Every structure is written in structure tokens, then in C-alpha cells.
Amino acid sequence: MVTWFEIPVSDMQRAKAFYEAVFDVTIDLHNFGGMEMGWFPQREGEPIATGTLIKQESYIPSTEGTLVYFASNDVQLELERVEKAGGKIFQTKTQISPEHGFMGVFLDTEGNRVALHSLK
């Protein structure tokens, strides 16, 4: 049911560099009347939600509130890039259950809590 998410940032260039390093993707920057957005790439042919980094005064980075989960082939791959990119590991790779796979959580450079999920 989720179609879009927005991750608040204080420093768009710092956040862009962090997420590009962790996920090995390119984030496209857009400006809509003073609201800065960094769009995550859409995976062709995959019915998954995508979203944006967003910098605007009403968006405040936080470790509280909704937790966004990014899909991964193996949570450990992204977790290994987090600290090198300036973030912190909040929860190491943890098995949810044999049927539901694994999760991990990190704090990004902006102070947001973000999660990862993989089946292996």
C-alpha cells in the first residue's frame, strides 16, 4: 500500500552523498520553489515504493516516528557501507524469522533512523 516516502534532511549534499554511498545509486536533485528533493531511483518493472530526501523547514530529521525499510539482497552489504559514509549502525543484521528474513537499522548523516530488509 505504500507508494512514496520522504526522508527529512538538514544538508542535502551530505545526505545525497551518504545514500548514494550506502545504496550504490544515483540520486537526482530537484528544486520545487525552495523545497529541495533528492529522488531515489525507481527500479524498472518492480512494484515497489520509491521516495525522496527532502529539505524544507517543516521536515525535521528524527529517530522517532515512521520507520522506512529499504529492500536489500543482503542487509549486511549496505550495513557495511553505513559508517564509511558517515552514518551509524543502530541495529546489526538480525534475523526476524526463517520465513521473513533479516533486518538491520542505521542512523543516517541527518539523524534519521532507517531500516533494511532482506530474505538472506
C-alpha positions as CSV (number, residue, x, y, z in Angstrom):
1,M,0.0,0.0,0.0
2,V,3.0,2.4,0.4
3,T,3.7,4.3,-2.8
4,W,6.0,7.1,-1.7
5,F,8.2,8.1,1.3
6,E,10.1,11.3,2.3
7,I,13.2,11.3,4.4
8,P,13.9,14.7,6.1
9,V,17.4,16.2,5.7
10,S,19.2,19.2,7.0
11,D,22.1,19.1,4.5
12,M,21.0,17.9,1.0
13,Q,24.5,17.4,-0.4
14,R,25.7,15.4,2.7
15,A,22.5,13.3,2.7
16,K,22.8,12.7,-1.0
17,A,26.4,11.5,-0.7
18,F,25.5,9.2,2.2
19,Y,22.6,7.5,0.5
20,E,24.5,7.2,-2.8
21,A,27.4,5.5,-1.0
22,V,25.3,3.2,1.1
23,F,23.0,2.0,-1.7
24,D,25.3,2.5,-4.7
25,V,22.8,4.5,-6.6
26,T,22.5,8.0,-8.1
27,I,20.0,10.4,-6.5
28,D,18.6,13.1,-8.8
29,L,18.2,16.6,-7.2
30,H,15.1,18.7,-7.9
31,N,14.0,22.1,-6.5
32,F,10.3,22.9,-6.3
33,G,10.0,26.6,-5.2
34,G,12.6,26.3,-2.5
35,M,11.8,22.8,-1.5
36,E,14.9,20.6,-2.2
37,M,14.3,17.0,-3.1
38,G,16.7,14.1,-3.9
39,W,14.8,11.4,-5.7
40,F,15.7,7.8,-5.2
41,P,15.8,5.8,-8.5
42,Q,12.8,3.7,-9.5
43,R,13.6,0.1,-10.2
44,E,12.2,-0.7,-13.7
45,G,9.4,-3.3,-13.7
46,E,9.4,-3.7,-9.9
47,P,6.2,-2.8,-8.0
48,I,8.0,-1.2,-5.0
49,A,7.6,2.2,-3.5
50,T,10.2,4.9,-4.0
51,G,10.8,8.2,-2.4
52,T,12.9,11.2,-1.8
53,L,15.3,13.0,0.5
54,I,13.6,16.3,1.3
55,K,14.8,19.6,2.7
56,Q,12.2,22.1,3.8
57,E,11.6,23.9,7.1
58,S,8.6,21.8,8.0
59,Y,10.6,18.5,7.6
60,I,12.8,17.7,10.6
61,P,15.1,14.7,10.8
62,S,14.4,12.4,13.7
63,T,14.9,9.0,15.2
64,E,11.3,9.0,16.2
65,G,8.2,8.3,14.1
66,T,7.7,6.2,11.0
67,L,10.5,3.7,10.1
68,V,11.2,3.3,6.4
69,Y,12.5,-0.1,5.3
70,F,14.6,-0.4,2.1
71,A,14.7,-3.7,0.3
72,S,18.1,-5.4,0.0
73,N,19.6,-8.5,-1.4
74,D,21.6,-8.9,1.8
75,V,21.2,-6.4,4.6
76,Q,24.9,-6.8,5.6
77,L,26.1,-5.3,2.3
78,E,24.5,-1.9,3.0
79,L,25.3,-2.0,6.7
80,E,29.0,-2.4,5.9
81,R,28.8,0.9,3.9
82,V,27.0,3.0,6.6
83,E,29.9,4.0,8.9
84,K,32.2,4.6,5.9
85,A,29.6,7.0,4.6
86,G,29.2,8.9,7.9
87,G,26.3,7.1,9.5
88,K,26.0,4.8,12.5
89,I,24.7,1.3,12.9
90,F,21.7,1.3,15.2
91,Q,20.9,-2.5,14.9
92,T,23.1,-5.0,13.3
93,K,21.8,-7.6,10.9
94,T,19.2,-9.6,12.9
95,Q,17.0,-12.5,11.8
96,I,13.3,-11.8,12.0
97,S,12.4,-15.4,11.4
98,P,13.4,-18.1,8.9
99,E,10.3,-17.2,6.8
100,H,10.7,-13.4,7.0
101,G,14.4,-13.0,6.6
102,F,16.6,-10.3,8.2
103,M,16.6,-6.7,9.1
104,G,19.1,-4.0,10.2
105,V,18.8,-0.4,11.2
106,F,21.1,2.6,10.8
107,L,21.2,6.3,11.6
108,D,21.9,8.4,8.6
109,T,24.0,11.6,8.5
110,E,20.9,13.7,9.2
111,G,19.9,11.8,12.4
112,N,17.1,9.7,10.9
113,R,16.6,6.1,11.8
114,V,16.3,3.9,8.6
115,A,15.9,0.2,8.2
116,L,16.9,-2.5,5.7
117,H,15.2,-5.9,4.9
118,S,16.4,-8.9,3.1
119,L,15.5,-12.6,2.8
120,K,19.1,-13.7,3.3
